[in-house]
Amino acid sequence: AQSVTQPDIHITVSEGASLELRCNYSYGATPYLFWYVQSPGQGLQLLLKYFSGDTLVQGIKGFEAEFKRSQSSFNLRKPSVHWSDAAEYFCAVVPNQGGKLIFGQGTELSVKP
Amino acid sequence: DGGITQSPKYLFRKEGQNVTLSCEQNLNHDAMYWYRQDPGQGLRLIYYSQIVNDFQKGDIAEGYSVSREKKESFPLTVTSAQKNPTAFYLCASSITGTESTDTQYFGPGTRLTVL
């Protein structure tokens, strides 16, 4: 079945450490790719998106993501995590033939001092 | 400021009662969406609307109803037929709803608790 997978349910990193959140999709062709962040009890905020072109995408709050076609992945990275980055992160895709936005199950990020 | 508002932020209802969640946007977006979020799960689409006076069922429409009488408003009614209505409900909007490159923007959410 076509799906979006975020393998890590919960990740804890130390403040100042680097971060990588994984996202894999199982659609045959390249979908359109998004990362959203959700603080507790809040709505979702768009971090970045990839439609085409340069496979390294820069987003807000110092985040970036790299699209790797060969691995069907769109991993989110940040070189130095801040305590305020603690939140839940969702990867989402739209299959390139159109259709609905499909979400992964989310990765909860905790940041320790 | 342009954006999406949802009200109320918290809602408590007794079992068997219908309840309506409000969603308003002033982004001049054509498309609007309702999602349900449960702990440990991603978002699941309930209903969406690409144009006024038209809407389509999403993946989990049973027990829910919507209307789209105005471009800026897309209220969701959780009916007594919804077996497990306690959840966090998110409204979103996008420019067209028809382009794959459309980006959805989300409201702050309403937490519904059925007692």
Chai-1 contact restraints between the chains, C-beta under 6 A:
chainA,res_idxA,chainB,res_idxB,connection_type,confidence,min_distance_angstrom,max_distance_angstrom,comment,restraint_id
A,Y32,B,S100,contact,1.0,0.0,6.0,A-B,restraint_1
A,Q42,B,P108,contact,1.0,0.0,6.0,A-B,restraint_2
A,G43,B,L90,contact,1.0,0.0,6.0,A-B,restraint_3
A,G43,B,F106,contact,1.0,0.0,6.0,A-B,restraint_4
A,G43,B,G107,contact,1.0,0.0,6.0,A-B,restraint_5
A,G43,B,P108,contact,1.0,0.0,6.0,A-B,restraint_6
A,G43,B,G109,contact,1.0,0.0,6.0,A-B,restraint_7
A,L44,B,F106,contact,1.0,0.0,6.0,A-B,restraint_8
A,F51,B,T101,contact,1.0,0.0,6.0,A-B,restraint_9
A,V94,B,S100,contact,1.0,0.0,6.0,A-B,restraint_10
A,N96,B,S100,contact,1.0,0.0,6.0,A-B,restraint_11
A,G98,B,S100,contact,1.0,0.0,6.0,A-B,restraint_12
A,K100,B,L45,contact,1.0,0.0,6.0,A-B,restraint_13
A,L101,B,Q104,contact,1.0,0.0,6.0,A-B,restraint_14
A,F103,B,G42,contact,1.0,0.0,6.0,A-B,restraint_15
A,F103,B,L43,contact,1.0,0.0,6.0,A-B,restraint_16
A,G104,B,G42,contact,1.0,0.0,6.0,A-B,restraint_17
A,Q105,B,Q41,contact,1.0,0.0,6.0,A-B,restraint_18
A,Q105,B,G42,contact,1.0,0.0,6.0,A-B,restraint_19
A,G106,B,G42,contact,1.0,0.0,6.0,A-B,restraint_20
